[in-house]
């Protein structure tokens, strides 16, 4: 039996309301909800707005996040809000933060660091003390907007309002004032962007999310064009002559929607006032960290840090500067609209006093996956951080030089701290949480928390294989025409077999990434530390350890992006002298040791799963994403 599905489980709902197209002003699209949109920030919430009465004057309890753990909400609570935009398999706890209450009476635990984490579906701020213990938390949902099919947006004004609310709310929840917070670090989702007027500060359009697919036609056309293919062939020849791996990497390069390049080009082509102001040098561009810094400093700063710039598609991580190639080839991103690129721990100064009511020093700005790598304390070359959230991200510390890949891994900047510049290679497998949530939606289980016990109730998947390709299959397969679905279902197949097949598929994709990383890296891969909301699934983590044949460490706090940005901001501000003071603060909640016999059995099942992957490959005439 072969069941294939192309449902909108890649972050997009199956239907969209509203028909508003691009305009010269701000877009005001219809709002739609999607259950998969709640997973990208590691924790899946139950759809409630986490009110902090100290900052918004509401009568509700202060931010109900306990000890920084935002991934333990009861699944039945989530199920009650099936149609809310923040629905999923985890979320906030149901009691106020007990630790934060004590901050009012033991201020000697300072200095305090604020960590602002801007995710796809929520914005949160966490105040931590010198021991990295949570003192206060505030969280707000982010409403994703779907004005027309394939468009995924965020209202920039609402986003900035939420950012200001959570900063003030977390500080109040800690029983502190802004003046008592030493510094703040900012971690953001990457590749989401907007543009705005240099004169008025007003945005020309909503934030275009990283998951937006409006530029699919441009991506397809450019990937097939001679202007794009000829340079690739030239680079292939240059690689044959010189042996330079950079030429080989360019020869296999392909454009994708996840990169900013084509989505920005779409905006330039379809929003006349933006195009006109770019010609006059009056338009500014920024990914989320740039936009937020501009607003937080009342227009003083128009900068991007290198970890976020490296994810745009038009930044050269080898030269550490904006690349002129996309501008020459596509006519996109002229220098007049691009921000200055600075270090992760650049001297950003403080927020404008009128924005938050008092100035707050900004000590660090960093992309979310880079923050997770640092927060997992993957500080040595070969250390590996795996984040299981909306997708599965495998980030490898590659030391002091960018990694050149021919298998689809992205060379990125990990962080900059003083004179130290660290790079990472990133591989991503999409649809991790989307697959788990889809399984619940079709009735395989009532609660996502049930998946571990259900999967472990059978010794294997009973011949059932699942291909998690709602948005195609990324590296190292790189087949964006693949279909998603089950194969191998028999009359004896049960819900447990299908559930186990879903979890196995996630583990198998990790094995593909790991094998390809090992083949490309000229150094051994070391510690593997796992984080993210889906990492709370013990059965999945054990399967991953078994099929990889390596031990996996899961920290007590799986929200490592918050921890990482707080560490970097604190190091830059002198809260900690160096990383040696941070090492004793890492707490491992559980270690998953590989079992050789289970690993051998899983690898045999993986061989069959790879056959299923071939069967489902190249299914659609066009890229899914």
N, C-alpha and C positions, 0 to 999 in steps of 0.2 A: 504493500500500500504506500502510495506516494502523495503526501499532503503538502501542498505548497501554498505560501501566503505572502502577499505583498501589502499587507495592511499597514496603515500609517503608524507603526509602532516605533518609528525612529525619532520620536519626539514630536511628530506632527499628528493631529487628529485626522480621522478618516474623512471628515467633512469640514468645511470652512464656511463661516457666514461673513457677509460683508463683501462689497465689491469695489471698495475704494482703491483706486490706483495711485501711482505716484503723483505728487502735486508740488507746486512751488513752495508751499508752506509746510507746516508740521502735519504729519499724518495722524488721523484720529480714527483708528480702525476698531472694528468690533472685537470684543474680547471673547476668546474661547478657552476652554480648559482641556488639559490632556494629562492623563495619569502618569505618563512617562516623564513629564517635565519636572517632577519633584525629586528626581534621583541624582541629578548631576552634582549636587553639593555634598555627596557622601551620605547625608542623612535624609531620609524620606519623611516628610511631615504629614500630619493628618489634616491639613487644610486650614487650621486655625491661624489667626494672626496672633503672634506671641506679644501681647501688650505689656509694656513696661509702664506701670502707673506713674513712676517717678518722672518720666519724660513726656508722656502724652496726656496726663491728667485723667486717665480712665480709672474706673473703679475696679478693674480686674487685677488679679495678682500680678506681682512683678514677674519678669521674664521667666517662664517655667522651663528652664533648661538646667538640669542638675549636673554640677561639676563638669561642665563642658561636654557632656555626653549627649548628643542630640540624635541618637539613632535607636532608641529603645522604646518608642511609643508602641502601644498595643495595637496589633493589626486590626482588631475589631473596631477600634476608634477610627483608624484610617478608612475602614470599609464604610463607615457611616457617612463619609464625605466623598463618595465615589466620583462625583462630578466636579469636585473642587480642583483648582489648579495646582494644589500642593499635596496631592494624595499620593500615598505610596506605602513603603514597607519599613517604616521606622519613624523617627522624628523626635519631638520634644517629650521630655518626661512630664508627668502631671503634678509636679510640686515645685515650689520656688527653690532657687539655688541656696542650700543651707550654708555653703561655704562663704558666699558673698556677704551674708548677714554678719559674719564675724569680722569682716574687713573694717567695720566701723570701730571696733574695739581693739584691733591689733595692727595699727598703721605701721608698726615697726617692721612688718613683713614686706614693706616697700623696698626699693622703688617699684612702681607699677608700670606695666606696658599694656597698651591697647592693641588688639589685632583685629583689623577690619577685613572680613572675607566676603567678597562680592561674587556670588555664584550665579548659576543660571536661573534658579527658581527661588533663591532666598538671599538676603543680605543679613549678616550678623556681625556683631562686634563682641569680642571677649576681652575682659580685663584680667591679666594674670600678674601674679607677684613674682618675686625673684626666684622662687622655687618652682615656677611654672604651674602653680596651682590656680585654678579659676576663682576669681573673686567676684566677677559680675558678668552677666551675659544679656544681650538683647538681640532679638531677631525679628525681621519682617519678611513677609513673602514678596517675591517679585512676580508681577503679573506678565506672563507672556501673551503677546498679541498676534493674531493670525488674520490680517486684513484681507488677504486673498490667498489662494493656494500657493504653497511653497514659500510664503513670506513668514518669517518669525522675528518679532520685534519686541522692544521694551521701550516704554515711554521714558525719555531721559530725565524729564523733570520729576516724575514720580520716583525714579530710581535715586536721584540725588536727594530728594526729600527723605526717602527711606534710609539712605546712608547717614544723613545728619541725625535722624531719630535714633538709630541703633547706637551711634557713637555716644550721644548724650544719655541714652537709656542704659547702656552697659556701665558707664561711669557712675550713674546714679544707683544702679543695682549693686555696685561694689561699695556704696556708701562713701564715695569720693567726690571731689570736684575735679574739673578739667585741669586745674593748676597742679593737682597732686599726681597726675599721670605724666611720667617722664617723657614718653615718646609713643608714637603710634606707627605700626606697620600696616601696609595695604596689600592684600593679595586679591587678584581679580581673575575671572575667567578670561581666556585669551581669544583673540580673533573676532570678538564682537566690537563694533565701532560705530561712530557717528561723525557727522561734520557740522560745523557751526560757523556763524559769521564772526569775523574778527572785530567788526564794528559794534554789533549788538549783543553778541554772545548767544543768540538764539540758534537752535538747531534747525538745519534744513529738513531733517527727517528723523524718525525714531532711530534708536539704536538697532542696528542690523545684527542679529544674533549669529553666533558661530554656526548654528544648525540651519540657518536660512539657506534656501535653495533657489532663490530668484534668478541666480546667474547660471543655471544649468545649461541654458542654450548657448551662452557665451563660452562656458567651459568646454562643451562638446565641439563647438565650431573652432575654437582656438587650438584645441588638442589635435584636430584634424587638418589644420591649416599648414600650408607650406612655410609660412613665416615662422611657425613654431617648430615644425619638423626638420627643416633644413639645418638650423643651428644644432639641433640634437644629433643629426647625422655627422655634422662637422666635428662636434665634440667626441663622437664615437671614434672617428678617424684619428683625432688628436690623441685620444687615449691609447689607441693601438700603436701610435708612433712614440709617444712620450712615456706611457705607462702611468701618467698622473691620474690618480683615482678621482680627482675632482671632475675631470673631463668625463669619466665614465658615469659619475653620478648625474651630471647634467644631461647626458645622453639618454637616460631613462626617466628624466623628470617629466611629470605630467601635472597639469593644472587640476585643482579640485575646488569644490565649493567651500571647503573648510578654510581655505586660504582667503585672506582679505581681498586680494588683487582683483578677481573677477567681480566680486560683489560691489567693490568701490567703483569699478568701471561701469557697472550697471547703474549705479546712482548718478554718476557723471553724465551718462547718456540719457537718463529718464527724468531728471529733476532739473529743469531749465535754469532756475535761479542759482542753483549750485554751480552748474557749468559756467554761467556768466560770471559769478563771483570768483571762481577759480581763475578765469581769464584775467580778472582785475587784481588778483593777488589778495582777495579779501576773505577767502574761505580757509578754514582750518580743519585738519583731520586729527582724529585721535581714537585709539582703542580705549577701552573703559578706564584704564588707569590714567591716561592722558586727560580724558574728559573730566574725571573726578578731581584730579589735581588742579585743573583749570578752574573748576567751580569752587573747590575748597580754598583756593588761594585768591579768589576774586579776580582771576585773569592774570595773576602775576606769573604763573608757570605754564608753559606749553612744552612739556617734555614727556618722553617715554623712556622706560627703562629697557635695557637690552633683552631681558627675558621675554617681555611682551612684544618688542619690536621683531625679535627673531621668528615669531610665529605668524607674522603678517604675510609672508611670501615675497616681500620686496625689501628685505634686510639681508645683507651678506654677513653671515656669522664668521666667515674667514677674515674679512676686512673690518668687521665690527662697525659697519656704517650702512646707511641706506644705499641700496643698489640702483644704479642708473639703468640697468638692463630692462626692467619692467616699464620704466618711463619711456625708454626708446622704443620698445616693442609694442606696448599697449597704449601708450599715451596716458598712463595713470600715475597718480601720486607725484605731481610736480613739487619741487623743493619748497615753494612758497607756502604750501599747506602742511608740510610735514613737521612734526615736533623735533626738538633737539633730543638726541639719544644720550642718556646718561647712565651712570652706574646704578645698580640695585640699591646701594647705600649712599647715594649722592646726598649732598646737603640740601634737602628740599626746603628747609626753613620751617615755618609754622603756618597753620591755617589762618586765614584772615579772621580777626577778632569778631567781626559781625556775623560770620557764618555759623559758628557754634556758640557764640556768647563769650568766648575767651579763646586766645590762641592755643593751639595744640601742636607740638612739634611732630613732624613727619620724618621718621628715621629710615624707612625702607619701603620700596614699591617693587612688587615681584609678581610673576605669573603663578597661577595656582599649582601647576605640576612641579615647577621649580621649588615653590615653597614646601610642597609635600616631600620632595627629595631631601631638602635640608632638614625639615622637621623629623623625618625618619632617621636622621643622623647618618645618612649615606654620604659620608664626607671623603671617602677614599675612592680612588679610581677602581672601577669594577664593582662597587656597591650598587645594589639594585633595589629600587622602590617600585612596588606594584600597587596601583590604586584601582579598587573595584568600586565603580560608581555607575554613572550613566554608561560609560564604556570601561574597558580594562586598559589601563595605561601602564606600560612597562618602561621605566626611565632608568637609564644606566649612567652613572658618573663616568665620564670619559677623560677626566683630568683636565689638563691645561690646553687641550686642543679639540676642535670640533671633529665629530665623527663623520666620515664620508661613507655613505651607504648606497648600495645598488638594489637593496631589497625593500625600499620604501620607508626606512627609518629616518626620522627628521633630526638633523643636527641643530641643537638649540643651546642657548646660554642657560646654564643652571643658576648661577648667582655670581655676584661680585662683592667682595668684602675687603676693603682696603686695596692692597695691590693684587690680591688673589682674584683670578678669573677662572671659573670652573665651567666646563661644558657638559652637556649630556646628550645622549641619543635616546629618542623616544619612539616607541612603537605603540600603536593603539589598535584595539579590537572593539568595534562598536557593539551596541545593543546588549550590553551585559544586563543592566537592570531592566531594560525594555523587554528582554526575553522572559525574565522572571515575572514581571508584572503581566505580561501577555498570558503566561501560563495560568495566572490567577483569574484573568479576565475570561478565559475560555472554560474555567471551572475545574482545572486540575487540582486546585487546593483553595481553601477558603481564606487562608492567611499566608503571607510570604514566610512568616516564621515557621510554618509547618513544613517547608520544603526540605529542611535538613533531616528531620525524623522520617519523612516520607521517602526520601531518596535512600536513606540508610536501612529502610525496612526490606529492601531487596538486595541481593548480592551483586547484581549488575543490571544493565538497562534492558536485558532480555532481547537483545538484537535491535532495539529501537535507537535510531540516531537522529539528532536534531542539528540543523544548520542555522546558526544565529545570524542571518543575513538580511534583516529588515532594511538595513542601509548598505547592503553589499558587504564584501569581505575585504578588509584593508590588509596591510602588510602582515606577512610576506607574500600573501596570495595576490592581493591587489586586483580583485575581480569585483567591480562595482555593478555588474549586471547579474550577480548571483541572486538566487531566490532563497527565501527562508522557509523552513518547514520540517516535518518529520518524515522519515522513511524507515521501513522495516517493521511497521506495526503489524501485529498478528492478532488472532482471536484471543490469545493468552495475555496480550499486553494490558497492563493496568495503569492507573493513574501514577502509581509509584514508579513504574518503568519510564513513563514519559517525563515525570519530574526529574528523575535521575539523569535522563538523557539531556535535559536542559542544563543542569549543573555540570555534567561532564563536558558538554560543548564549550562552556566558558573555560574550564580547565584545559581542554585541548587547544583552544586558541592561545592560551598563555604558553603552552608548550611550544607551539609554532613560533611565537615571538622569541622565546628563550633560546631555542635552537638556532634561529637566524642570528640573534645577537651574538651567541657564542661563536658562530662561524665567521662573523665579520670582525669581531673585536680581537685585537692582538694582545689581549691580556685576559687573565681569568676573571670570571664573574664571582663575586664574593657573597656578602650577606644579601638575603632577599627578605625585605620587610614589607608587609602587606597592610594596607589601610583602606579607608573608604567605607561607606555604609554597607555595601554588599559583603565586605570582609568579615562582618559579624556572623556569617553563615559558616558554622564549624565544618559541616560536611563538605562544602565547596573548598575551604582552605585545606582540608585533609586530602581531598582528591588532587588539588593542585600540587601539594607537597609530594604525593605519591607518584604522579605522572611526571613531574619534573625531576624527581629523584634527589631533591635538595630540601633542607629544613627551611621552613617559613616562620618568621617571627611576626607576631601581631602585638602591637603596643596596647597598653591599657586605654589610651586615648587614640582612637582611629582617625580623628580629625587632624592629621598631621600638617595640613596647609596652615591652619591657625597657629599651631605650635611653631612651624618653621618661620613664618613671617614675624612672630613675636621674638623669636631668638635673634633673627638678623637685625631687627630694629633695636633690640636691647644691646646687642654687641656693638652696633654703630654708636649708641648713646652712652656706652660705658656701664650699663647695668651689670653686664658680665665682662670680665677682663678679656677672656678668650674662651674657646670652646671646651677647654679642660674643665671649666666650671659648670658646663652644661651636661657633660657626659654622665655624671652620677645621677642626673635628674631623669634619665630615660627609664621608663618602667615597661617591661614586657609582660603583657597579660597572659600570653600562651605561645608556646613553641610547637609547631606541627612537624614531627619527625617523619621522614618518608619510610614507608613499609615496602621492602623489596618485592614481596610476593604480590601485594595489591598493586604496586607500580607496574609489574610485568603484565598483570591482567588488564590494567587500564591502557597500557600502551598497545596491547593487542586489540582492544576495543577502538583505540584511536586510529589504528590502521583501517578498520572498517569505516570509521567516521570520515576519514579522508577520501574514501571511495564515494561516500554520500556527498561530500563537498564537491567532488568532480561532477557528480550527477546533477547537482543543483547549480553548477557554474554556468556562466554565459546564458542564463535563462531568458533575460529580458533583452529586447533590442537596443535599449538605451540604458545608461547608468541609472541605478536606483537613486543615487545621491550625487 
